[in-house]
Amino acid sequence: MIGIDIGRVIISGDTDIPNQFFSEDYLSVSPVTQAFMAIQQIVETYTPQNVHLVSKCGEQTQQRTLQWLTHHQFFEKTGVIPTQVWFCRERHEKRSICEAQNIRTFIDDRFTVLQHLLELDQLFLFRPSEEELEAFENANSPDKVRLVDGWEALLKKLT
């Protein structure tokens, strides 16, 4: 089972920053380069039942995220099952979602999320911000987390 974060991994910009995703024009925010193509390949390789989206956000962002995914035909283009999208309000809560869904691989742009998931088999730090990269580099267990600079690099490292 694979878990994929949404903000800055699928949807460009950070959903934690209001001026990026909270304007009236939020549906025009573009996807991360190659995200749909790469996720489609992941779905084809691991089957739709084994791919989950897991996002930390507030209620309004949750609704906008679902609208964005629908507007951009994400589910049709990638094969991800719409009922396999999970939301939580705190970053550390992604761990309980991973446990409940038996997710063993996780892709996120925040090391501050991945540090709660060190018991999983594969962790990918996806195009982190400078702050998240610094947290990763200063961590005690960086060997558990693999740094990737985009979807093409991730597909090459995903086993």
C-alpha positions as a Markdown table, in Angstrom:
| # | Residue | x | y | z |
|---|---|---|---|---|
| 1 | Met | 0.0 | 0.0 | 0.0 |
| 2 | Ile | 1.2 | 3.5 | -0.9 |
| 3 | Gly | 0.2 | 6.8 | 0.6 |
| 4 | Ile | 0.7 | 10.1 | -1.2 |
| 5 | Asp | 0.4 | 13.5 | 0.2 |
| 6 | Ile | -1.5 | 16.1 | -1.8 |
| 7 | Gly | -0.2 | 19.7 | -1.2 |
| 8 | Arg | 3.1 | 20.3 | -3.1 |
| 9 | Val | 3.2 | 16.7 | -4.1 |
| 10 | Ile | 0.1 | 16.6 | -6.4 |
| 11 | Ile | -1.3 | 20.2 | -6.2 |
| 12 | Ser | 1.3 | 22.9 | -6.8 |
| 13 | Gly | 1.9 | 25.3 | -3.9 |
| 14 | Asp | 1.5 | 24.6 | -0.2 |
| 15 | Thr | -2.1 | 24.2 | 1.0 |
| 16 | Asp | -0.9 | 25.4 | 4.4 |
| 17 | Ile | -0.3 | 28.9 | 2.9 |
| 18 | Pro | -3.7 | 30.6 | 2.4 |
| 19 | Asn | -2.7 | 32.9 | -0.5 |
| 20 | Gln | -1.7 | 29.8 | -2.5 |
| 21 | Phe | -4.9 | 27.8 | -2.4 |
| 22 | Phe | -7.5 | 30.1 | -0.8 |
| 23 | Ser | -8.2 | 32.6 | -3.6 |
| 24 | Glu | -11.3 | 32.4 | -5.6 |
| 25 | Asp | -9.1 | 31.1 | -8.4 |
| 26 | Tyr | -8.0 | 27.9 | -6.5 |
| 27 | Leu | -9.2 | 25.6 | -9.2 |
| 28 | Ser | -6.6 | 27.1 | -11.6 |
| 29 | Val | -3.7 | 26.1 | -9.4 |
| 30 | Ser | -1.7 | 23.7 | -11.6 |
| 31 | Pro | -0.7 | 20.1 | -10.7 |
| 32 | Val | 2.9 | 19.4 | -9.8 |
| 33 | Thr | 4.8 | 18.5 | -13.0 |
| 34 | Gln | 4.4 | 14.9 | -14.0 |
| 35 | Ala | 2.3 | 14.1 | -11.0 |
| 36 | Phe | -0.7 | 12.6 | -12.9 |
| 37 | Met | 1.5 | 10.6 | -15.2 |
| 38 | Ala | 3.6 | 9.2 | -12.3 |
| 39 | Ile | 0.6 | 8.4 | -10.1 |
| 40 | Gln | -1.1 | 6.6 | -13.1 |
| 41 | Gln | 2.0 | 4.4 | -13.4 |
| 42 | Ile | 2.0 | 3.8 | -9.6 |
| 43 | Val | -1.7 | 2.8 | -9.8 |
| 44 | Glu | -1.0 | 0.5 | -12.8 |
| 45 | Thr | 1.9 | -1.2 | -11.0 |
| 46 | Tyr | 0.4 | -1.5 | -7.5 |
| 47 | Thr | -3.4 | -1.6 | -8.4 |
| 48 | Pro | -5.9 | 1.0 | -7.6 |
| 49 | Gln | -6.8 | -0.6 | -4.3 |
| 50 | Asn | -3.3 | -0.1 | -3.0 |
| 51 | Val | -2.9 | 3.6 | -3.6 |
| 52 | His | -4.2 | 6.2 | -1.1 |
| 53 | Leu | -4.1 | 10.0 | -0.8 |
| 54 | Val | -3.5 | 11.3 | 2.7 |
| 55 | Ser | -3.6 | 15.0 | 3.5 |
| 56 | Lys | -3.4 | 17.2 | 6.5 |
| 57 | Cys | -5.6 | 20.2 | 6.2 |
| 58 | Gly | -8.6 | 22.1 | 7.6 |
| 59 | Glu | -12.2 | 21.5 | 6.6 |
| 60 | Gln | -12.3 | 24.3 | 4.0 |
| 61 | Thr | -9.1 | 23.1 | 2.3 |
| 62 | Gln | -10.4 | 19.6 | 2.4 |
| 63 | Gln | -13.5 | 20.6 | 0.4 |
| 64 | Arg | -11.3 | 22.7 | -2.0 |
| 65 | Thr | -8.9 | 19.8 | -2.5 |
| 66 | Leu | -11.7 | 17.4 | -3.4 |
| 67 | Gln | -13.1 | 20.0 | -5.8 |
| 68 | Trp | -9.7 | 20.6 | -7.3 |
| 69 | Leu | -9.1 | 16.8 | -7.8 |
| 70 | Thr | -12.5 | 16.5 | -9.5 |
| 71 | His | -12.1 | 19.6 | -11.6 |
| 72 | His | -8.7 | 18.4 | -12.9 |
| 73 | Gln | -10.1 | 14.9 | -13.5 |
| 74 | Phe | -7.5 | 13.4 | -11.3 |
| 75 | Phe | -9.3 | 10.2 | -10.5 |
| 76 | Glu | -10.2 | 9.5 | -14.2 |
| 77 | Lys | -6.6 | 10.3 | -15.3 |
| 78 | Thr | -4.7 | 8.4 | -12.6 |
| 79 | Gly | -7.0 | 5.5 | -11.7 |
| 80 | Val | -6.9 | 6.5 | -8.0 |
| 81 | Ile | -10.2 | 5.4 | -6.3 |
| 82 | Pro | -12.0 | 8.5 | -4.9 |
| 83 | Thr | -13.0 | 6.8 | -1.7 |
| 84 | Gln | -9.3 | 6.3 | -0.9 |
| 85 | Val | -8.6 | 9.9 | 0.0 |
| 86 | Trp | -8.1 | 10.5 | 3.7 |
| 87 | Phe | -7.8 | 13.8 | 5.6 |
| 88 | Cys | -6.5 | 14.6 | 9.1 |
| 89 | Arg | -6.1 | 17.9 | 11.0 |
| 90 | Glu | -2.6 | 17.3 | 12.4 |
| 91 | Arg | 0.5 | 16.0 | 10.6 |
| 92 | His | 1.2 | 13.3 | 13.2 |
| 93 | Glu | -2.3 | 11.9 | 12.5 |
| 94 | Lys | -1.1 | 10.6 | 9.1 |
| 95 | Arg | 0.5 | 7.7 | 11.1 |
| 96 | Ser | -2.9 | 6.4 | 12.3 |
| 97 | Ile | -4.3 | 6.6 | 8.8 |
| 98 | Cys | -1.3 | 4.6 | 7.5 |
| 99 | Glu | -1.8 | 2.0 | 10.2 |
| 100 | Ala | -5.5 | 1.7 | 9.5 |
| 101 | Gln | -5.0 | 1.4 | 5.7 |
| 102 | Asn | -1.8 | -0.8 | 6.0 |
| 103 | Ile | 0.2 | 1.8 | 4.1 |
| 104 | Arg | 3.9 | 0.7 | 3.9 |
| 105 | Thr | 5.2 | 3.4 | 1.6 |
| 106 | Phe | 4.7 | 7.1 | 1.9 |
| 107 | Ile | 5.5 | 10.2 | -0.2 |
| 108 | Asp | 5.4 | 13.6 | 1.4 |
| 109 | Asp | 7.1 | 17.0 | 1.0 |
| 110 | Arg | 7.5 | 17.4 | 4.8 |
| 111 | Phe | 10.1 | 15.6 | 6.8 |
| 112 | Thr | 8.1 | 16.7 | 9.9 |
| 113 | Val | 5.4 | 14.3 | 8.7 |
| 114 | Leu | 7.8 | 11.5 | 7.6 |
| 115 | Gln | 9.5 | 11.5 | 11.1 |
| 116 | His | 6.2 | 10.1 | 12.4 |
| 117 | Leu | 6.2 | 7.3 | 9.9 |
| 118 | Leu | 9.7 | 5.8 | 10.4 |
| 119 | Glu | 8.2 | 2.3 | 11.0 |
| 120 | Leu | 7.0 | 2.1 | 7.3 |
| 121 | Asp | 9.1 | 0.3 | 4.7 |
| 122 | Gln | 9.7 | 3.2 | 2.3 |
| 123 | Leu | 9.6 | 6.9 | 2.9 |
| 124 | Phe | 10.2 | 9.6 | 0.2 |
| 125 | Leu | 10.8 | 13.2 | 1.0 |
| 126 | Phe | 9.5 | 14.9 | -2.2 |
| 127 | Arg | 10.9 | 18.3 | -3.2 |
| 128 | Pro | 11.1 | 19.6 | 0.4 |
| 129 | Ser | 11.2 | 23.3 | 1.3 |
| 130 | Glu | 14.6 | 24.6 | 2.7 |
| 131 | Glu | 13.3 | 24.3 | 6.2 |
| 132 | Glu | 12.1 | 20.7 | 5.8 |
| 133 | Leu | 15.4 | 19.8 | 4.0 |
| 134 | Glu | 17.3 | 21.2 | 7.0 |
| 135 | Ala | 15.2 | 19.1 | 9.4 |
| 136 | Phe | 15.9 | 16.0 | 7.3 |
| 137 | Glu | 19.6 | 16.7 | 7.2 |
| 138 | Asn | 19.8 | 17.2 | 11.0 |
| 139 | Ala | 17.8 | 14.1 | 11.8 |
| 140 | Asn | 19.1 | 11.0 | 13.5 |
| 141 | Ser | 17.6 | 8.6 | 11.0 |
| 142 | Pro | 17.9 | 10.2 | 7.5 |
| 143 | Asp | 18.9 | 6.8 | 6.0 |
| 144 | Lys | 15.3 | 5.7 | 6.4 |
| 145 | Val | 14.0 | 8.6 | 4.2 |
| 146 | Arg | 14.9 | 8.9 | 0.5 |
| 147 | Leu | 15.1 | 12.4 | -0.9 |
| 148 | Val | 13.6 | 12.9 | -4.4 |
| 149 | Asp | 13.5 | 16.0 | -6.5 |
| 150 | Gly | 10.4 | 15.1 | -8.6 |
| 151 | Trp | 8.2 | 12.4 | -9.9 |
| 152 | Glu | 10.6 | 11.0 | -12.4 |
| 153 | Ala | 13.3 | 10.5 | -9.7 |
| 154 | Leu | 10.7 | 9.0 | -7.4 |
| 155 | Leu | 9.6 | 6.4 | -9.9 |
| 156 | Lys | 13.2 | 5.3 | -10.4 |
| 157 | Lys | 13.6 | 4.7 | -6.6 |
| 158 | Leu | 10.2 | 3.2 | -5.9 |
| 159 | Thr | 10.5 | -0.6 | -5.3 |
